[in-house]
Structure formats: structure tokens, C-alpha cells
Amino acid sequence: MAMFRGSYRHSIDHKGRISIPSRFRRLLSGRASNTFIVLRGLEACVALYPLDEWQRMEERLRGRSFHDETNRRFLRMMSLDLNEGALDAQGRVMIPPRLLAHAQLQREAMVNGVTDHIEIWDPVLFEAYLAGTNRSYEDMAGELLL
């Protein structure tokens, strides 16, 4: 199981490809087959899950009732832009145009490790997101870690 940590700044090329940091690529298990599931992230980002991590997520999602309207709606919305993206020879993954638009990504991006997945953010939007919280880091740590 990969544990992605840290943040890197990378450019997005004219084809919508972004380089995944070598440190993150080294963490991929053989079961991931150098493949990510690329989907709409929460808030204004793109999420990348290694294939093996995504398979665990799918198992959890399959356990939810499709008869529940909220579950059904979420699964449909999530699946709209869900793509499988293999790393190319340069360690890049393609981000589809609709996801680039969702995250307002253009030329520069923050590639952030978030434990079991990677998030791709526009640097300006990410700074605004961090500044927009009404709770301090210490308050959240006290609630979540204690």
C-alpha cells in the first residue's frame, strides 16, 4: 500500500499530461501496474488513485446499496469522468479535458500526496483553499489525532 507524502510543483503540457514525481512512482506496488485511476477530486482538484488502491475503494463502493438514491447519484456522478491512465515512458499521466476544467488546471499544478492517493491542484486555488478554512491546523489535529 502506497503512502504518498509531500507536495511538488509540476507543469502540465499542451496535451494535458503531468509528470508524477519519481518519489511517488517508486511507491507504486506491482499490482498497480504503473496505472492510476484519474477522477474528479473533492473540492477543485483531480484525484489519482493507484490501480490497487482504487480496487479497494471499489470494493467499499460495491458494499453500498444501489437502491439508495444518494449512493446511486454519487456513483453516477463519480463515474462520469473516471479514467484509467497508465504512466508513459516519461512518468506522465494524462488528465482528461473535463477534469482539467473542473480543477481549473492550465500550465502549473501542485501534485500533493494525500496518504493513499495524489491530488492535482491549481496552485492559486490550493492556496485559497488552505486560507479559506475557519479552523486551525492545531484544532483539526486535536480532533483527529487524539
LINVENSUL-V911122 format. One record per residue. PHI is phi in whole degrees, 0 to 359 (999 if undefined). PSI is psi in degrees with one decimal (* if undefined). D_LAST is the distance of its C-alpha to the last C-alpha in Angstrom with 1 decimal. Layout:
BEGIN
phi:PHI psi:PSI d_last:D_LAST
phi:PHI psi:PSI d_last:D_LAST
END
This chain:
BEGIN
phi:999 psi:123.6 d_last:24.2
phi:285 psi:143.9 d_last:24.1
phi:234 psi:98.8 d_last:21.1
phi:277 psi:129.0 d_last:22.3
phi:223 psi:143.8 d_last:21.0
phi:102 psi:175.3 d_last:22.7
phi:221 psi:139.6 d_last:25.1
phi:224 psi:151.8 d_last:28.9
phi:252 psi:127.4 d_last:31.8
phi:223 psi:159.3 d_last:34.6
phi:265 psi:156.8 d_last:37.7
phi:251 psi:128.8 d_last:38.8
phi:279 psi:176.2 d_last:42.4
phi:295 psi:-14.3 d_last:45.1
phi:264 psi:3.1 d_last:44.5
phi:83 psi:22.0 d_last:40.8
phi:261 psi:142.6 d_last:39.6
phi:230 psi:141.3 d_last:36.7
phi:282 psi:132.9 d_last:36.1
phi:270 psi:127.2 d_last:32.9
phi:308 psi:140.5 d_last:31.8
phi:302 psi:-34.2 d_last:33.1
phi:301 psi:-39.8 d_last:29.7
phi:288 psi:-40.0 d_last:28.5
phi:298 psi:-37.1 d_last:31.8
phi:295 psi:-22.8 d_last:31.4
phi:280 psi:-13.8 d_last:28.2
phi:293 psi:135.2 d_last:30.0
phi:281 psi:163.8 d_last:30.8
phi:299 psi:-29.9 d_last:34.4
phi:291 psi:-21.6 d_last:33.6
phi:284 psi:-19.8 d_last:32.8
phi:53 psi:37.2 d_last:36.4
phi:52 psi:33.8 d_last:35.6
phi:237 psi:137.2 d_last:35.1
phi:244 psi:148.9 d_last:32.6
phi:267 psi:123.9 d_last:32.3
phi:252 psi:122.5 d_last:32.6
phi:211 psi:170.2 d_last:31.6
phi:297 psi:126.7 d_last:30.7
phi:271 psi:171.9 d_last:27.1
phi:284 psi:146.0 d_last:25.0
phi:63 psi:-151.7 d_last:26.1
phi:261 psi:64.2 d_last:28.9
phi:218 psi:172.0 d_last:28.4
phi:249 psi:134.2 d_last:29.8
phi:255 psi:139.3 d_last:27.6
phi:237 psi:121.0 d_last:28.7
phi:248 psi:130.6 d_last:27.6
phi:303 psi:147.5 d_last:29.2
phi:307 psi:-42.5 d_last:31.5
phi:292 psi:-36.1 d_last:29.7
phi:293 psi:-40.5 d_last:26.3
phi:296 psi:-36.7 d_last:28.2
phi:299 psi:-36.9 d_last:29.9
phi:295 psi:-40.8 d_last:26.6
phi:297 psi:-42.6 d_last:25.8
phi:300 psi:-38.7 d_last:29.4
phi:299 psi:-43.0 d_last:28.9
phi:297 psi:-41.8 d_last:26.0
phi:294 psi:-36.7 d_last:28.2
phi:295 psi:-25.5 d_last:31.1
phi:285 psi:-10.9 d_last:29.2
phi:272 psi:144.1 d_last:29.2
phi:288 psi:126.8 d_last:32.3
phi:284 psi:-11.0 d_last:34.9
phi:281 psi:-16.0 d_last:36.4
phi:279 psi:124.6 d_last:33.5
phi:299 psi:-38.8 d_last:34.6
phi:295 psi:-44.8 d_last:31.3
phi:299 psi:-46.0 d_last:30.7
phi:299 psi:-47.4 d_last:34.3
phi:298 psi:-45.5 d_last:34.1
phi:298 psi:-47.2 d_last:31.0
phi:300 psi:-40.8 d_last:32.5
phi:294 psi:-45.9 d_last:35.8
phi:295 psi:-42.3 d_last:34.3
phi:296 psi:-38.9 d_last:32.1
phi:285 psi:-18.1 d_last:35.2
phi:307 psi:-47.3 d_last:37.5
phi:244 psi:17.5 d_last:36.6
phi:284 psi:126.2 d_last:35.0
phi:226 psi:153.5 d_last:36.8
phi:259 psi:128.1 d_last:36.9
phi:229 psi:116.1 d_last:37.4
phi:276 psi:145.0 d_last:38.4
phi:294 psi:137.4 d_last:38.1
phi:275 psi:-177.0 d_last:41.6
phi:298 psi:-23.7 d_last:43.2
phi:265 psi:7.9 d_last:41.6
phi:77 psi:25.8 d_last:38.0
phi:256 psi:154.7 d_last:38.1
phi:234 psi:145.7 d_last:37.1
phi:274 psi:135.3 d_last:38.9
phi:251 psi:119.6 d_last:37.2
phi:298 psi:152.9 d_last:39.4
phi:306 psi:-41.7 d_last:40.9
phi:295 psi:-33.6 d_last:39.2
phi:284 psi:-35.3 d_last:35.8
phi:301 psi:-41.9 d_last:36.9
phi:293 psi:-43.2 d_last:37.9
phi:304 psi:-45.0 d_last:34.7
phi:269 psi:2.4 d_last:32.7
phi:55 psi:39.0 d_last:35.6
phi:275 psi:136.9 d_last:35.9
phi:231 psi:-84.9 d_last:39.1
phi:251 psi:-39.1 d_last:39.5
phi:247 psi:148.9 d_last:36.2
phi:211 psi:152.7 d_last:32.8
phi:266 psi:129.1 d_last:29.3
phi:251 psi:104.2 d_last:28.3
phi:250 psi:129.0 d_last:24.5
phi:279 psi:129.5 d_last:22.6
phi:230 psi:70.6 d_last:19.7
phi:56 psi:-89.6 d_last:18.5
phi:266 psi:-1.8 d_last:21.1
phi:212 psi:175.2 d_last:23.5
phi:243 psi:140.0 d_last:25.2
phi:243 psi:138.9 d_last:25.7
phi:249 psi:120.0 d_last:28.9
phi:235 psi:147.8 d_last:29.0
phi:293 psi:130.4 d_last:31.8
phi:303 psi:-39.5 d_last:30.7
phi:291 psi:-43.9 d_last:31.7
phi:296 psi:-36.7 d_last:29.9
phi:294 psi:-43.0 d_last:26.7
phi:298 psi:-40.7 d_last:26.8
phi:294 psi:-38.9 d_last:27.5
phi:299 psi:-46.5 d_last:24.6
phi:297 psi:-40.8 d_last:22.2
phi:288 psi:-22.9 d_last:24.0
phi:278 psi:-3.8 d_last:24.0
phi:283 psi:144.2 d_last:20.4
phi:260 psi:7.4 d_last:20.0
phi:239 psi:143.9 d_last:16.3
phi:280 psi:158.8 d_last:15.3
phi:305 psi:-43.6 d_last:13.4
phi:296 psi:-41.4 d_last:11.2
phi:297 psi:-45.1 d_last:10.6
phi:295 psi:-41.6 d_last:9.9
phi:299 psi:-42.5 d_last:7.5
phi:299 psi:-36.8 d_last:5.6
phi:284 psi:-41.2 d_last:6.1
phi:270 psi:-30.2 d_last:5.9
phi:260 psi:-13.0 d_last:3.8
phi:256 psi:* d_last:0.0
END
